[in-house]
Amino acid sequence: MSVDSKVSKYTNKNKNLLCESVNLRRKIIKNETFTNESDHMDSEYEDVLLEKKYIKELTEKHQEGTKKVPKFLSAALKGLPERWKNWVVRLVFAIIMISAFCVLIAGGPLALMGLVIAIQVKCFQEIMQVGFHVYRVDDIPWFRQLTWYLLCISNYFFYGEYLFDYVGQPLNRIESLQFLIKSHRFISYCLYLIGFTVFVMLLVKKYNTRQFHLFAWAHVAILITVMQSYLLIRNIFDGLIWFITPSLMIIMNDIMAYVFGFFFGRTPLIKLSPKKTWEGYLGGGIATVVFGSILSYFLLQYPYFTCPVDYSEDADRIVIIDCTPGYLYQTQEYIIIIGNFQSIFNIQPFVLHSFSLSIFSSVVGPFGGFFASGFKRAFKIKDFGDSIPGHGGIMDRFDCHVLMATFVYVYISSFIRDVSPQKILTQVYNLKLEEQLSFYYQLENFLASKNLLN
């Protein structure tokens, strides 16, 4: 086949790519013959030509939840304009989601942990679904299963070690589980190596580039979903108030930004998301700060939200431990002195901390949504899925929670959390008997020197 005929086979498909075909012609002429390298260029150029086609197919096939109206609402909203119909659907399902969240709060820490895991799995599925459409490797056997395997071993690594710190004491009594506990990181690493080996074995010359892209895509999806869900559960163990307050702040900011933008929005905020306005951004931020203070004061009245979560041997499960509210949750006296002006007021320290959380959720939190909007715009899709009518996919509703989960964890680690006695005890239990005795005598001598044993 001549050089001209080989290039024209592609340029006839899309005249808009004429410039690219000329560049390819020059590369081919420079190489003079069609070697294996030029065949590789042909393959890459074919991908370029087909890219727009596949992106268009992705846009057409991808389900959008914002346009989805359930059957039970279709008849009632039949006469409304499209704009108001979408508003009503969003409102109805926002109320349903908030109500369901309140029910799960009443179910305790285990119910909330289950919710976090369920959201993590669904978000991962939605992100990967976009990846499979973009990189078109559906016909490679076991590749989709490999990504789910990576998700499972990531959960095993993150959650296994942390939960061993809380339920390690009863597990240490079971001799057969000693290796599992002590070698957790090694086992996790070996499991990952299995997945890595399988990936290499699945490599196909025709799809090489796409497979490596999707492999990296899966790791980023795991970082976004598993890591953030892990941090959310870490926050739950510090007290439900550290999970509920930031979550509801993000929800409130999202709702009020939409309301203010819907009724008063005039000034565009960011090009990535044309419907976002300064009016919605500022109105949602102010509403979140006010709501955060009121919510914090309300939750502080109940030890159910402030007491830590821990493993109970009597109940043989993870529960909220009965406690006397700590310093953060009891009213303290503060004095403000500015020159000759002096003011005294009483407030719980957590309310002041919640102010920091509300500022972050108002100012920085929405950028998680802007990032997701840019990601979706890159692939010309409006939503990650259609799980929630009027809202989109699960990832569409929890994109801002990703930043918030990390911030709360870092905030607690930096300003709130002390060393955990439970974690130290778990490490002591893993020592040999003579090492445990040595630890005991050293601790006894130290406490005696401080006159604390009497």
Secondary structure, 3 states (H helix, E strand, C coil): CCHHHHHHHHHCCCHHHHHHHHHHHHHHHHHCCCCHHHHHHHHHHHHHHHHHHHHHHHHHHCCCHHHCCCHHHHCCCCCCCHHHHHHHHHHHHHHHHHHHHHHHHHCCHHHHHHHHHHHHHHHHHHHHHHHHHHHCCCCCCCHHHHHHHHHHHHHHHHHHHHHHHHHHHHHHCCHHHHHHHHCHHHHHHHHHHHHHHHHHHHCCHHHHHHHHHHHHHHHHHHHHHHHHHHHHHHHHHCCCHHHHHHHHHHHHHHHHHHHHHHHHCCCEEECCEEEEEHHHHHHHHHHHHHHHHHHHHHHCCCHHHHCCEEEECCCCEEEECCCCCCHHHCCEEEEEEECCEEEEEEECHHHHHHHHHHHHHHHCCHHHHHHHHHHHHHCCCCCCCCCECCCECHHHHHHHHHHHHHHHHHHHHHHHCCCCHHHHHHHHHCCCHHHHHHHHHHHHHHHHHCCCCC
